[in-house]
């Protein structure tokens, strides 16, 4: 059954933000995750978030799940997004990358 764009279900959006932080220790990561989690809990439309790291290579990732693209875009233009960037800034090497995925998991 085909659906028009107006009838299509809203899809959650998963955002993976990856960055290099070779100087970040596990203790630093726990502190960063704690501060960032407190800020994330106040963000409308953010369904879930997780933090992952490979401390041997310095590669780290945030996973964020958003209600929809509009929620992600609202966050991207917000002060909390800038605040979260400031938390990570002392550790980030180079420019972080972001990859977006539509969540089509059956509900």
C-alpha positions as CSV (number, residue, x, y, z in Angstrom):
1,X,0.0,0.0,0.0
2,X,1.4,3.3,-1.0
3,X,1.1,6.3,1.3
4,X,1.3,9.9,0.4
5,X,3.9,12.1,2.2
6,X,1.1,13.5,4.4
7,X,-0.1,10.0,5.4
8,X,3.4,8.6,6.1
9,X,4.2,7.8,9.7
10,X,6.6,10.1,11.5
11,X,9.9,8.4,11.9
12,X,12.3,8.8,14.8
13,X,15.7,10.0,13.8
14,X,19.0,8.6,15.2
15,X,22.0,10.9,15.1
16,X,25.5,9.6,15.6
17,X,28.0,12.3,16.5
18,X,31.6,11.0,16.3
19,X,34.7,12.8,17.3
20,X,38.4,12.1,18.2
21,X,39.4,12.7,21.8
22,X,42.7,10.8,22.4
23,X,43.5,12.8,25.6
24,X,40.1,12.0,27.2
25,X,40.5,9.5,30.1
26,X,37.7,7.2,31.4
27,X,37.3,9.6,34.3
28,X,37.0,12.6,32.0
29,X,34.5,10.6,29.9
30,X,32.3,9.9,32.9
31,X,32.3,13.5,33.9
32,X,31.5,14.7,30.4
33,X,28.7,12.1,30.1
34,X,27.3,13.2,33.4
35,X,27.3,16.9,32.5
36,X,26.0,16.2,29.0
37,X,23.2,13.8,30.3
38,X,22.0,16.5,32.7
39,X,21.7,19.0,29.8
40,X,20.1,16.4,27.4
41,X,17.4,15.5,29.9
42,X,16.0,19.1,29.5
43,X,15.9,18.9,25.7
44,X,12.4,18.5,24.2
45,X,12.0,15.8,21.6
46,X,15.1,13.8,22.7
47,X,13.9,10.2,23.2
48,X,17.2,8.5,24.2
49,X,21.0,9.1,24.2
50,X,24.1,7.0,24.8
51,X,27.8,7.6,25.0
52,X,30.4,5.2,23.5
53,X,34.2,5.3,23.4
54,X,37.2,3.4,22.3
55,X,39.9,4.7,24.7
56,X,42.7,2.9,22.9
57,X,42.1,4.9,19.7
58,X,40.4,8.0,21.2
59,X,37.3,7.5,19.0
60,X,34.1,8.5,20.7
61,X,30.4,8.6,19.7
62,X,27.2,10.1,21.0
63,X,24.0,8.4,19.9
64,X,20.9,10.5,20.1
65,X,17.3,9.4,19.2
66,X,14.9,12.2,18.3
67,X,11.1,12.1,18.1
68,X,11.5,13.4,14.5
69,X,13.6,15.6,12.3
70,X,11.9,18.8,13.6
71,X,13.0,18.0,17.2
72,X,16.6,17.5,16.0
73,X,16.6,20.7,14.0
74,X,15.2,22.7,17.0
75,X,18.0,21.3,19.2
76,X,20.6,22.1,16.6
77,X,19.6,25.8,16.7
78,X,19.4,26.0,20.5
79,X,21.5,27.2,23.4
80,X,21.7,23.7,25.0
81,X,23.4,22.4,21.9
82,X,26.1,25.1,22.2
83,X,26.4,24.3,25.9
84,X,27.0,20.6,25.2
85,X,29.6,21.5,22.6
86,X,31.4,23.6,25.2
87,X,31.5,20.7,27.7
88,X,33.3,18.5,25.1
89,X,35.5,21.2,23.6
90,X,38.6,20.7,25.8
91,X,38.9,17.1,24.5
92,X,37.7,17.3,20.8
93,X,40.4,17.0,18.2
94,X,39.4,18.2,14.7
95,X,35.8,18.5,13.5
96,X,33.1,16.1,14.8
97,X,31.0,14.3,12.2
98,X,27.3,13.6,12.3
99,X,25.4,10.8,10.5
100,X,21.6,10.6,10.6
101,X,19.4,7.5,10.2
102,X,15.6,7.1,10.1
103,X,14.3,4.6,12.6
104,X,11.8,2.3,11.0
105,X,11.7,-0.2,13.8
106,X,8.2,-1.7,14.1
107,X,6.3,-0.4,17.1
